[in-house]
């Protein structure tokens, strides 16, 4: 009996998709990698973060522009188009700027033709299509603001913990055992964060693989124990839910998945523990922005949640630490042909296990260039020891240290400092803002240390 499908129309072409897939994963599975173009230079863009924090996967859906494909679930009859520039001359101008960008001074669009006002207005109007933000919505899709339902009020909670990874679970368990009523929220559907989502996916898709990589098996067991401790301590878990706005008063705005899309919730928290982790970071190398180059957190979501199909695909994983090994294991469990390029001194036992699993290994290398075909990734060049090797691939996972998620602490008034040793902007004092504590990767703690504590 065949699996149920829904049919979407991509630029008039019918595509059969699984009903639980995100639009980004469904289009990828049909070979559609380029979804939009970058502002000004028109460089190809596709799914990048898979969490709704970037603009790489913006598409036009049912006449509405700027829809994030990574957060939109397919439905029957959905009409999808690539994000366009909004005018016939937009793509042409973008190609000119992309080819001859070095001839234009930085910020020329702010400094040229500013006088007289009529010329300035004409110049800005002609430049707007370069923004690549698409045509306005179809007239039938305009909705008055009054049609948007207000957020559902959840009332007051003594403590809300945002993020159910190791740091969030530890904080929730400690507070609950001390007698505080705790609400734990996370974008994933089970406590443990995106890494547990990925670890469970490996165990379900390829039983026995984790046992061949003992640190991964230990991380899964440790996260499961922490999640059980939280349940036993009475922590109330709300999956598919994330904090998207905050005020110093403790008022929080949440976005939660619902049967018909997403809905807004509001809650007043006596205290917020921000343990929302980090964003993927791509180190600098030539053409690193090509569709197909992603970070490990994106892979966890795409394969563990969104329905991306990599069976038979070629994948390269570069990096150091737990995310590189977990990304490689997840891709292998999903049927991909894995090339692993560990950065730094990898555990010899893990390297031997990778060889037994049939993974191709390139040690002592760094990404040098992403090679594209039709705008999307076709190969990754790895440079090291005076030589460069080109590895053909459909997907390249660059497992570099993440960037701490600081948006909500900033909204609550936390003083941020730029600390490269901790990955980026972090609170000067993680506990120094009234009603707020910041912990885990959001405070700059390395994931290897966090997961080591889980397995201790």
C-alpha positions as CSV (number, residue, x, y, z in Angstrom):
1,X,0.0,0.0,0.0
2,X,1.5,3.3,-1.1
3,X,2.2,6.0,1.5
4,X,-0.2,9.0,1.5
5,X,0.9,12.1,-0.4
6,X,-0.2,15.6,-1.1
7,X,0.4,17.5,-4.3
8,X,1.8,21.0,-4.4
9,X,2.3,23.2,-7.5
10,X,5.9,24.6,-7.8
11,X,5.8,27.2,-10.6
12,X,3.0,25.2,-12.2
13,X,4.7,21.8,-11.9
14,X,2.9,19.3,-9.7
15,X,5.1,17.6,-7.0
16,X,4.0,14.7,-4.8
17,X,5.1,15.2,-1.2
18,X,4.7,13.5,2.2
19,X,2.1,15.4,4.2
20,X,4.3,15.9,7.2
21,X,7.2,17.5,5.3
22,X,8.3,21.1,5.5
23,X,8.2,22.9,2.1
24,X,12.0,23.3,2.2
25,X,12.6,19.6,2.6
26,X,10.0,18.7,0.0
27,X,11.5,21.0,-2.6
28,X,15.0,19.7,-1.8
29,X,13.8,16.1,-2.3
30,X,12.6,17.1,-5.8
31,X,16.0,18.5,-6.7
32,X,15.0,22.2,-6.2
33,X,17.8,23.7,-4.1
34,X,17.8,27.4,-5.2
35,X,14.7,29.1,-3.7
36,X,15.6,32.9,-3.8
37,X,18.3,35.4,-4.5
38,X,20.4,37.5,-2.1
39,X,19.8,41.3,-2.0
40,X,21.9,43.5,-4.3
41,X,24.1,40.8,-5.9
42,X,21.5,38.1,-6.6
43,X,23.5,35.2,-5.3
44,X,21.5,31.9,-5.1
45,X,19.9,31.1,-1.7
46,X,18.3,28.0,-0.3
47,X,17.5,26.4,3.0
48,X,20.3,27.3,5.4
49,X,19.4,27.4,9.1
50,X,16.1,25.4,9.0
51,X,14.8,27.3,12.0
52,X,13.3,30.4,10.6
53,X,16.1,32.8,11.6
54,X,17.5,33.6,8.2
55,X,16.1,34.6,4.8
56,X,17.7,32.0,2.6
57,X,14.5,29.9,2.0
58,X,12.0,32.7,1.3
59,X,9.4,31.7,-1.3
60,X,6.1,32.9,-2.5
61,X,3.2,30.7,-1.4
62,X,-0.4,31.1,-2.6
63,X,0.4,34.7,-3.7
64,X,2.1,35.7,-0.4
65,X,5.8,36.6,-0.6
66,X,8.5,36.1,2.0
67,X,7.2,32.8,3.3
68,X,9.9,30.7,5.1
69,X,9.9,27.3,3.5
70,X,11.7,25.7,6.5
71,X,8.8,26.5,8.8
72,X,5.9,25.8,6.4
73,X,4.4,22.4,6.2
74,X,3.2,21.3,2.7
75,X,-0.5,20.9,2.1
76,X,-2.5,19.8,-0.9
77,X,-2.9,22.4,-3.6
78,X,-0.3,24.8,-2.2
79,X,1.0,27.1,-5.0
80,X,4.8,27.8,-4.6
81,X,7.1,30.1,-6.6
82,X,10.6,31.1,-6.2
83,X,11.1,34.5,-4.6
84,X,11.5,37.1,-7.4
85,X,12.9,40.6,-7.4
86,X,9.7,42.3,-8.1
87,X,10.5,43.9,-11.5
88,X,11.7,42.6,-14.9
89,X,15.0,44.4,-14.6
90,X,15.9,43.3,-11.1
91,X,17.6,40.0,-12.1
92,X,19.5,41.8,-14.9
93,X,20.8,44.5,-12.5
94,X,21.7,41.9,-9.9
95,X,23.8,40.0,-12.5
96,X,25.6,43.2,-13.4
97,X,26.4,44.0,-9.8
98,X,27.5,40.4,-9.1
99,X,29.9,40.4,-12.1
100,X,31.2,44.0,-11.5
101,X,30.7,44.5,-7.8
102,X,34.3,45.5,-7.3
103,X,33.8,48.6,-9.5
104,X,31.2,50.0,-7.2
105,X,32.1,51.7,-3.9
106,X,30.8,50.3,-0.7
107,X,27.4,51.8,0.1
108,X,27.1,53.5,-3.3
109,X,23.3,53.2,-3.1
110,X,23.3,55.5,-0.1
111,X,25.5,58.1,-1.6
112,X,24.7,58.5,-5.3
113,X,22.0,60.7,-6.7
114,X,20.9,62.1,-3.4
115,X,20.1,65.5,-4.9
116,X,17.7,66.8,-6.1
117,X,14.9,65.0,-4.2
118,X,13.1,63.9,-7.4
119,X,16.2,62.2,-8.7
120,X,16.8,60.6,-5.3
121,X,13.2,59.2,-5.2
122,X,13.6,57.8,-8.8
123,X,17.0,56.2,-8.0
124,X,15.7,54.5,-4.8
125,X,12.6,53.3,-6.6
126,X,14.6,51.7,-9.3
127,X,17.0,50.1,-6.8
128,X,14.2,48.6,-4.7
129,X,13.9,45.5,-6.9
130,X,17.5,44.6,-6.1
131,X,16.3,43.9,-2.5
132,X,14.9,40.6,-3.8
133,X,11.9,40.8,-1.4
134,X,9.3,39.9,-4.1
135,X,6.2,41.5,-5.4
136,X,3.5,42.5,-3.0
137,X,0.9,39.9,-2.0
138,X,-1.9,39.1,-4.4
139,X,-4.9,41.5,-3.8
140,X,-7.0,38.5,-2.6
141,X,-4.5,37.7,0.1
142,X,-4.5,41.0,1.9
143,X,-5.9,40.6,5.4
144,X,-6.9,43.4,7.7
145,X,-5.0,43.4,11.0
146,X,-8.3,42.9,12.8
147,X,-8.4,39.4,11.3
148,X,-5.3,38.3,13.2
149,X,-6.3,36.6,16.4
150,X,-4.7,38.0,19.6
151,X,-2.2,35.7,21.4
152,X,-3.7,33.1,23.8
153,X,-3.0,34.1,27.4
154,X,-1.4,31.3,29.4
155,X,-1.4,33.4,32.6
156,X,1.6,33.4,35.0
157,X,4.3,30.8,35.6
158,X,6.9,31.1,38.3
159,X,9.8,29.9,36.1
160,X,10.0,29.3,32.3
161,X,13.0,27.6,30.8
162,X,13.5,28.1,27.1
163,X,15.5,25.3,25.6
164,X,15.5,21.6,26.6
165,X,19.1,20.7,25.8
166,X,21.5,19.7,28.6
167,X,21.7,23.1,30.2
168,X,18.0,23.7,30.1
169,X,17.1,20.3,31.5
170,X,19.6,20.7,34.3
171,X,18.2,24.1,35.3
172,X,14.6,22.8,35.1
173,X,15.3,19.8,37.2
174,X,17.2,21.8,39.9
175,X,14.4,24.3,40.2
176,X,11.6,21.7,40.2
177,X,13.4,19.7,42.9
178,X,13.7,22.9,45.0
179,X,9.9,23.3,44.9
180,X,9.5,25.7,42.0
181,X,6.8,25.1,39.4
182,X,8.7,24.9,36.1
183,X,7.5,25.2,32.5
184,X,10.0,24.0,29.9
185,X,9.5,24.9,26.2
186,X,11.4,23.8,23.1
187,X,10.9,23.8,19.4
188,X,11.3,20.0,19.3
189,X,8.6,17.7,20.4
190,X,10.5,15.9,23.2
191,X,12.8,17.1,25.9
192,X,16.5,16.9,25.1
193,X,16.9,19.5,22.3
194,X,17.9,19.0,18.7
195,X,20.8,16.7,19.5
196,X,18.5,14.2,21.2
197,X,16.2,14.5,18.1
198,X,19.1,13.6,15.9
199,X,20.4,10.8,18.2
200,X,16.9,9.2,18.4
201,X,16.6,9.4,14.6
202,X,20.0,7.6,14.2
203,X,18.8,4.9,16.6
204,X,15.4,4.5,14.9
205,X,16.8,4.5,11.3
206,X,19.8,2.3,11.8
207,X,19.8,0.3,15.0
208,X,23.2,-0.6,16.2
209,X,25.0,2.4,14.7
210,X,25.2,4.3,17.9
211,X,26.8,1.3,19.7
212,X,29.7,1.5,17.2
213,X,30.3,5.2,18.2
214,X,30.2,4.9,22.0
215,X,30.3,8.6,22.8
216,X,27.1,9.2,20.8
217,X,25.4,6.3,22.6
218,X,26.4,7.8,25.9
219,X,25.1,11.2,25.0
220,X,21.7,9.7,24.0
221,X,21.5,7.8,27.3
222,X,22.5,10.9,29.3
223,X,19.9,13.1,27.6
224,X,17.2,10.5,28.1
225,X,18.1,10.3,31.8
226,X,17.9,14.1,32.2
227,X,14.5,14.2,30.4
228,X,13.2,11.4,32.7
229,X,14.5,13.4,35.8
230,X,12.6,16.4,34.5
231,X,9.4,14.4,34.1
232,X,9.8,12.8,37.5
233,X,10.4,16.2,39.1
234,X,7.1,17.5,37.7
235,X,8.5,19.8,35.0
236,X,5.7,20.8,32.5
237,X,7.0,20.4,29.0
238,X,5.6,22.2,26.0
239,X,7.0,21.0,22.7
240,X,6.9,22.7,19.3
241,X,7.0,26.0,21.2
242,X,9.7,28.8,21.3
243,X,10.1,32.2,22.8
244,X,10.1,34.9,20.0
245,X,9.7,38.1,22.1
246,X,10.4,39.3,25.6
247,X,10.0,42.4,27.8
248,X,11.9,43.3,31.0
249,X,8.7,43.0,32.9
250,X,8.8,39.2,32.3
251,X,6.1,39.2,29.6
252,X,7.0,36.7,27.0
253,X,5.6,36.1,23.5
254,X,5.7,32.4,22.3
255,X,5.1,30.8,18.9
256,X,3.7,27.3,18.9
257,X,3.0,24.8,16.1
258,X,-0.6,24.1,15.6
259,X,-2.7,21.9,13.3
260,X,-3.3,24.8,10.9
261,X,0.2,26.3,11.0
262,X,1.4,28.4,14.0
263,X,-0.2,30.4,16.8
264,X,0.9,33.0,19.2
265,X,0.8,32.6,23.0
266,X,1.7,35.0,25.8
267,X,2.8,34.3,29.3
268,X,4.1,36.2,32.2
269,X,7.1,34.5,33.8
270,X,8.4,35.3,37.2
271,X,11.8,34.3,35.9
272,X,13.2,33.1,32.6
273,X,16.1,30.8,32.2
274,X,17.4,31.2,28.6
275,X,19.0,28.0,27.4
276,X,18.1,28.3,23.7
277,X,21.6,27.2,22.5
278,X,23.4,28.6,19.5
279,X,23.0,29.3,15.8
280,X,25.1,27.6,13.2
281,X,28.2,29.4,12.1
282,X,29.8,28.9,8.7
283,X,33.6,29.8,8.6
284,X,34.9,31.9,5.8
285,X,35.8,30.1,2.6
286,X,35.1,30.8,-1.1
287,X,31.4,30.5,-2.0
288,X,30.4,29.2,1.5
289,X,27.0,30.7,0.9
290,X,25.9,28.2,-1.8
291,X,22.7,26.3,-1.2
292,X,23.7,22.9,0.2
293,X,26.3,24.2,2.7
294,X,24.7,24.0,6.2
295,X,25.5,23.7,9.8
296,X,24.9,20.7,12.1
297,X,21.9,22.1,13.8
298,X,20.2,22.6,10.4
299,X,20.9,18.9,9.6
300,X,19.4,17.8,12.8
301,X,16.1,19.6,12.0
302,X,16.1,18.7,8.3
303,X,16.6,15.0,8.8
304,X,15.2,14.5,12.3
305,X,12.0,16.5,11.9
306,X,11.4,17.9,8.4
307,X,11.6,14.9,6.1
308,X,14.7,15.6,4.1
309,X,15.6,12.5,2.0
310,X,19.4,11.9,1.5
311,X,19.2,8.2,0.7
312,X,22.0,7.6,-1.8
313,X,23.2,11.2,-1.7
314,X,26.9,12.2,-1.1
315,X,27.6,14.2,2.0
316,X,30.7,15.8,3.4
317,X,31.0,16.6,7.1
318,X,33.9,18.8,8.3
319,X,34.5,19.9,11.9
320,X,35.5,18.9,15.4
321,X,33.7,17.7,18.4
322,X,30.3,16.1,19.0
323,X,28.4,17.8,16.2
324,X,30.7,16.6,13.5
325,X,30.3,13.0,14.6
326,X,26.6,13.2,15.2
327,X,26.0,14.9,11.8
328,X,28.0,12.1,10.1
329,X,26.1,9.4,12.0
330,X,22.7,10.9,11.2
331,X,23.5,11.2,7.5
332,X,24.8,7.7,7.4
333,X,21.7,6.4,9.1
334,X,19.6,8.2,6.5
335,X,21.4,6.4,3.7
336,X,23.9,9.0,2.6
337,X,27.5,8.3,1.5
338,X,29.6,10.1,4.1
339,X,32.9,11.7,3.7
340,X,34.2,12.9,7.1
341,X,37.0,15.5,7.5
342,X,37.7,15.8,11.2
343,X,39.3,19.1,12.3
344,X,41.9,18.8,15.0
345,X,43.0,15.8,16.9
346,X,40.2,13.2,16.5
347,X,39.8,10.2,18.9
348,X,41.7,7.3,17.2
349,X,39.0,4.9,18.4
350,X,36.3,7.0,16.6
351,X,38.4,7.2,13.5
352,X,38.8,3.5,13.4
353,X,35.0,3.1,13.9
354,X,34.4,5.5,11.0
355,X,36.7,3.4,8.7
356,X,34.8,0.2,9.7
357,X,31.5,2.0,8.9
358,X,32.8,2.7,5.4
359,X,33.1,6.4,5.7
360,X,35.8,8.2,3.6
361,X,38.2,10.1,5.8
362,X,40.2,13.2,5.1
363,X,42.2,14.4,8.1
364,X,44.1,17.7,8.5
365,X,41.9,19.6,6.0
366,X,39.8,22.7,6.0
367,X,37.1,23.8,3.5
368,X,38.6,26.0,0.8
369,X,35.8,26.4,-1.7
370,X,32.3,25.3,-2.5
371,X,31.9,24.3,-6.1
372,X,28.5,24.9,-7.6
373,X,26.4,23.7,-10.5
374,X,23.2,25.5,-11.3
375,X,23.7,27.8,-8.3
376,X,23.7,24.9,-5.8
377,X,26.5,22.9,-4.2
378,X,28.2,20.3,-6.4
379,X,31.5,19.7,-4.6
380,X,33.5,20.8,-1.6
381,X,37.2,21.5,-1.9
382,X,39.3,20.6,1.2
383,X,42.8,22.0,1.5
384,X,45.5,20.7,3.7
385,X,49.2,19.7,3.8
386,X,49.9,21.6,0.6
387,X,47.2,19.8,-1.4
388,X,43.6,20.3,-2.3
389,X,41.0,17.5,-2.8
390,X,37.7,18.0,-4.4
391,X,34.9,15.9,-3.0
392,X,31.7,15.7,-5.1
393,X,28.7,16.1,-2.8
394,X,25.0,17.1,-2.6
395,X,25.3,18.4,1.0
396,X,28.2,19.8,3.1
397,X,27.9,20.1,6.8
398,X,30.3,22.6,8.4
399,X,30.4,21.8,12.1
400,X,32.1,24.9,13.4
401,X,31.5,26.4,16.9
402,X,28.0,28.1,17.1
403,X,27.0,31.6,17.7
404,X,25.2,32.1,21.1
405,X,21.5,33.0,20.7
406,X,21.3,36.4,22.4
407,X,18.2,38.0,20.9
408,X,15.8,37.4,23.8
409,X,18.3,38.3,26.6
410,X,19.0,41.5,24.7
411,X,15.2,42.3,24.6
412,X,15.1,41.8,28.3
413,X,17.8,44.3,28.9
414,X,20.9,42.1,29.3
415,X,24.2,43.9,28.7
416,X,26.0,42.1,25.9
417,X,29.7,42.0,25.2
418,X,31.5,40.6,22.2
419,X,33.6,37.7,23.4
420,X,35.2,35.6,20.6
421,X,36.3,33.0,23.1
422,X,32.7,32.3,23.8
423,X,31.5,32.5,20.2
424,X,30.1,36.0,19.8
425,X,27.8,38.3,21.8
426,X,27.0,37.0,25.2
427,X,25.6,38.6,28.4
428,X,28.4,40.3,30.4
429,X,26.8,38.7,33.5
430,X,24.6,35.6,32.7
431,X,22.7,36.2,36.0
432,X,22.9,40.0,36.1
433,X,19.6,40.9,34.6
434,X,16.5,40.9,36.9
435,X,14.2,38.0,36.0
436,X,16.7,36.4,33.6
437,X,19.4,33.8,33.7
438,X,21.4,32.7,30.7
439,X,23.1,29.3,30.6
440,X,24.5,26.6,28.2
441,X,25.6,27.5,24.7
442,X,23.6,30.7,24.9
443,X,26.2,31.8,27.5
444,X,29.1,30.6,25.4
445,X,29.6,27.2,26.9
446,X,31.1,24.7,24.4
447,X,28.8,21.8,23.5
448,X,31.5,19.2,24.2
449,X,31.7,20.3,27.8
450,X,27.9,20.3,28.2
451,X,27.6,16.8,26.8
452,X,30.5,15.6,28.9
453,X,28.6,16.6,32.0
454,X,25.5,14.8,30.7
455,X,27.5,11.5,30.5
456,X,29.5,11.9,33.7
